[in-house]
Amino acid sequence: MAMAGVAAILILTTLLPAAAVPCSALRPDNTTAPKLLGTWLYMAGAAQFPRHLLEMLLIDHGYLYVEPGASEQELPITQSVAVGDQCLTNNSTYMEIIASSTTLVKEAKSQQTVGTLMNLSSEDVLLIQYQLQRERTYLGLYLYARNLTMSRAQREEFESQAKCLGLSKEGIVYAPWKRELCQMEEVGNSPWMEPMAAVTASPSPGTHQPGNANN
């Protein structure tokens, strides 16, 4: 049941329309696409409901890999997440980059918007706001970085963005990265049957920050 609950959070099906502009959506220019390419490590997430926070405890770590597409306007995404003793991956989404517009995450088959990239001060971090609707609206905010070391300023900026979206500090959770079940080089090579919205994981608030255990 717990595994099914996690999958329910991650599956992209009935989606909200991209109506309201987020607190600080990323406005791309001609330098945006190259900066997004490559591997991103999942660092933290924020969610609305306690049930979702408990389900996030099942996830240890994750990767997001952005690769060049047929054009600079569409960058395919491969996501990998460690849940229990499994490494689950999918490549069902892509980033849409259009000048003077927000940078969006879209579901490849339906072409529907499922997320929005948020603007951050550092090029070494990536923040994605996801929205989907089932029995009620689900809003999630997910933080990725180029490495496991994050500054206090970067964490505070993430918390500020979460607050702007109405997500409480108590709803923020951090990836423990206790074991390397998903290897970086495996991203994209182990397809999962169902699409995933985001990689989220966490110990309880107040535990060690990502990267501290191995540094």
VENPEGI-V240491 format. One record per residue. N is the residue number from 1. PHI is phi in radians with two decimals (NA if undefined). BURIAL is b if it has 16 or more other ideal C-beta (glycine too) atoms within 10 Angstrom, else e. D_LAST is the distance of its C-alpha to the last C-alpha in Angstrom with 1 decimal. Layout:
[[N,PHI,BURIAL,D_LAST] [N,PHI,BURIAL,D_LAST]]
This chain:
[[1,NA,e,35.3] [2,-1.09,e,31.7] [3,-1.09,e,30.9] [4,-1.14,e,34.0] [5,-1.15,e,32.9] [6,-1.10,b,29.6] [7,-1.07,e,31.7] [8,-1.10,e,34.1] [9,-1.19,b,31.6] [10,-1.49,b,30.4] [11,-1.30,b,33.9] [12,-1.75,b,35.7] [13,-2.24,e,39.3] [14,-1.28,e,41.5] [15,-1.95,b,39.9] [16,-1.32,b,40.6] [17,-1.20,e,42.3] [18,-1.41,b,40.5] [19,-1.69,e,42.6] [20,-1.36,e,40.8] [21,-1.32,e,38.6] [22,-1.09,b,35.1] [23,-0.95,b,34.0] [24,-2.61,b,32.5] [25,-1.25,b,33.0] [26,-1.27,b,31.9] [27,-1.78,e,34.9] [28,-1.27,b,34.4] [29,-2.32,e,35.9] [30,-1.31,e,36.3] [31,-1.83,e,32.8] [32,-1.20,b,31.1] [33,-0.95,b,31.2] [34,-1.05,e,29.3] [35,-1.25,e,26.5] [36,-1.52,b,26.1] [37,-1.17,e,26.1] [38,1.88,e,23.2] [39,-1.67,b,20.3] [40,-2.09,b,18.8] [41,-1.74,b,16.1] [42,-1.22,b,17.3] [43,-1.99,b,15.6] [44,-2.79,b,18.3] [45,-2.54,b,22.0] [46,-2.38,b,24.9] [47,-2.44,b,28.1] [48,-1.39,b,31.5] [49,-1.93,e,32.3] [50,-0.95,e,30.8] [51,-1.04,e,31.8] [52,-1.21,b,29.5] [53,-1.13,b,26.6] [54,-1.13,e,27.1] [55,-1.17,b,27.4] [56,-1.12,b,24.0] [57,-1.10,e,22.4] [58,-1.30,b,23.5] [59,-1.80,b,21.2] [60,-1.61,b,17.6] [61,-2.80,b,16.7] [62,-2.90,b,18.7] [63,-2.26,b,19.5] [64,-2.24,b,22.2] [65,-2.03,b,23.8] [66,-1.88,b,26.5] [67,-2.13,b,28.9] [68,-1.10,e,32.1] [69,-1.90,b,35.2] [70,-1.13,e,38.9] [71,-2.51,e,38.8] [72,-1.28,e,36.4] [73,-1.45,e,37.6] [74,-2.28,b,36.1] [75,-2.02,b,32.6] [76,-1.09,b,32.0] [77,-2.06,b,29.0] [78,-2.03,b,27.4] [79,-1.98,b,25.3] [80,-2.36,b,23.3] [81,-2.49,b,22.2] [82,-1.65,b,21.2] [83,-2.12,b,23.7] [84,1.06,e,24.0] [85,-1.82,e,24.2] [86,-2.06,e,25.4] [87,-1.94,b,24.0] [88,-1.84,b,26.6] [89,-2.34,b,27.2] [90,-2.74,b,30.0] [91,-2.37,b,31.3] [92,-1.61,b,33.9] [93,-2.20,b,33.0] [94,-2.63,b,33.0] [95,-1.63,b,32.5] [96,-1.83,b,35.8] [97,-2.08,b,35.8] [98,-2.22,e,39.1] [99,-0.97,e,39.7] [100,1.15,e,40.4] [101,-2.33,e,39.3] [102,-1.27,b,36.2] [103,-1.55,b,33.8] [104,-1.97,b,34.3] [105,-1.84,b,32.9] [106,-2.14,b,35.9] [107,-1.39,b,36.7] [108,-1.08,e,38.1] [109,-1.32,e,41.2] [110,-1.54,e,42.4] [111,1.13,e,41.3] [112,-1.50,b,40.5] [113,-1.32,b,37.9] [114,-2.12,b,35.1] [115,-2.82,b,32.6] [116,-2.36,b,32.2] [117,-1.34,b,29.5] [118,-1.73,b,28.8] [119,-1.46,e,28.6] [120,-2.27,b,25.4] [121,-1.33,e,25.0] [122,-1.88,e,22.0] [123,-1.40,e,22.6] [124,-1.63,e,18.9] [125,-2.25,b,19.5] [126,-2.35,b,22.2] [127,-2.17,b,24.1] [128,-2.16,b,26.8] [129,-1.68,b,29.4] [130,-1.88,b,31.1] [131,-2.40,b,34.5] [132,-2.66,b,36.6] [133,-2.30,e,39.4] [134,-2.18,e,40.5] [135,-1.24,e,42.2] [136,-2.74,e,40.7] [137,-1.12,e,38.6] [138,-1.97,b,34.9] [139,-2.15,b,32.6] [140,-2.32,b,28.9] [141,-2.26,b,26.4] [142,-2.24,b,23.3] [143,-1.94,b,20.4] [144,-2.13,b,18.7] [145,-2.54,b,16.4] [146,-1.31,e,15.8] [147,-2.56,e,12.0] [148,-1.43,b,9.6] [149,-1.71,e,9.1] [150,-2.07,b,12.3] [151,-1.45,e,14.2] [152,-1.06,e,16.4] [153,-1.08,e,19.4] [154,-1.18,b,18.5] [155,-1.13,b,18.1] [156,-1.15,e,21.4] [157,-1.16,b,23.1] [158,-1.08,b,22.4] [159,-1.09,b,23.8] [160,-1.15,e,26.7] [161,-1.14,b,27.6] [162,-1.08,b,27.4] [163,-1.09,e,29.8] [164,-1.05,e,32.1] [165,-1.51,b,32.5] [166,1.53,e,33.3] [167,-1.68,b,30.1] [168,-1.37,e,29.1] [169,-1.10,e,25.8] [170,-1.18,e,26.1] [171,-1.57,b,26.3] [172,-1.62,b,22.8] [173,-2.32,b,20.2] [174,-2.02,b,16.6] [175,-1.25,b,15.4] [176,-1.30,b,13.4] [177,0.86,b,12.2] [178,-1.45,e,12.5] [179,-2.64,e,14.1] [180,-1.68,e,15.0] [181,-1.19,b,18.7] [182,-1.67,b,19.5] [183,-1.53,e,18.6] [184,-1.01,e,18.7] [185,-1.28,e,21.7] [186,-1.50,e,23.6] [187,-1.01,b,23.9] [188,1.62,b,27.7] [189,-1.87,e,28.8] [190,-2.36,e,29.1] [191,-1.11,e,31.5] [192,-1.90,b,32.0] [193,-1.25,e,35.6] [194,-2.01,e,35.0] [195,-1.22,b,33.4] [196,-2.06,b,30.4] [197,-1.52,b,30.0] [198,-2.91,b,26.3] [199,-1.82,b,23.0] [200,-2.37,b,22.0] [201,-2.77,b,19.8] [202,-3.09,b,18.7] [203,-1.50,b,18.1] [204,-1.15,e,20.5] [205,-0.98,e,20.2] [206,1.75,e,18.2] [207,-1.45,e,15.5] [208,-1.07,e,11.7] [209,-1.42,b,11.0] [210,-0.99,b,9.8] [211,1.64,b,6.3] [212,-1.20,e,5.3] [213,-1.19,e,5.8] [214,-1.86,e,3.8] [215,-1.75,e,0.0]]
